[in-house]
Amino acid sequence: MDALILLLQIYVFVLFARLILSWFPHPPDWARPIYAFLYTVTEPVLRLVRPLVPPLRIGMGALDLSPLIIFVALQILIQILQAQNR
């Protein structure tokens, strides 16, 4: 059970890293493998949630809320697993 909690916490960190790096759409050459890894690991989960939650329109742009949904769901799951582990 502890290993699963640790994996979920690592995934939260990886998802957070992808969100931060997404603010910089043109990475330098040395960072492209990092971007590719983060995208490969997080995109399948985000792709599952995107059809369920439409983007929030803000002026001319849109804010993807799927990472927020995933963060909340993962935190709830981690809390449940930690409570069962006691």
Rosetta blueprint (number, residue, H / E / L):
1 M L
2 D H
3 A H
4 L H
5 I H
6 L H
7 L H
8 L H
9 Q H
10 I H
11 Y H
12 V H
13 F H
14 V H
15 L H
16 F H
17 A H
18 R H
19 L H
20 I H
21 L H
22 S L
23 W L
24 F L
25 P L
26 H L
27 P L
28 P L
29 D H
30 W H
31 A H
32 R H
33 P H
34 I H
35 Y H
36 A H
37 F H
38 L H
39 Y H
40 T H
41 V H
42 T H
43 E H
44 P H
45 V H
46 L H
47 R H
48 L H
49 V H
50 R L
51 P L
52 L L
53 V L
54 P L
55 P L
56 L E
57 R E
58 I E
59 G L
60 M L
61 G E
62 A E
63 L E
64 D L
65 L L
66 S H
67 P H
68 L H
69 I H
70 I H
71 F H
72 V H
73 A H
74 L H
75 Q H
76 I H
77 L H
78 I H
79 Q H
80 I H
81 L H
82 Q H
83 A H
84 Q H
85 N H
86 R L
